[in-house]
Structure formats: structure tokens, C-alpha cells
Amino acid sequence: MTLKKELLDILACPKCKGDLAYQEKENRLNCNACRLSYEIKDDIPIMLIDEAKPF
């Protein structure tokens, strides 16, 4: 399932407050500025810096 556009429009990287790019195939949100990737579990983005992974 894909994330709703309304949700994607308001989400920002918790570290730098930058824009996030939705990677539908990987089910992740990527911040190109920080080079961090946030996982999406059960249609809920996990926006914790400690759980983000570099990409």
C-alpha cells in the first residue's frame, strides 16, 4: 500500500527538517540531505533518527 499524498506533503526529516523522497519499492522515506532512510512499517513511517539507516 502506498502512503497518501497528504501525509507525504507534511512529513519532513526529523534531523534536518528537509524533504523526504518516498521509495515505494523499498517501502522507505529517504532524506537526500542527511543521506538517511526511514522505514515504513504497517503503513506507518518510523521517523526516529536512532532507527534511520544511511543509504
Protein Blocks (a to p, Z undefined) as FASTA:
>chain_A
ZZdfklmmmgccfklopacdddfknopacdfklopacddeehiacfbfklpccZZ
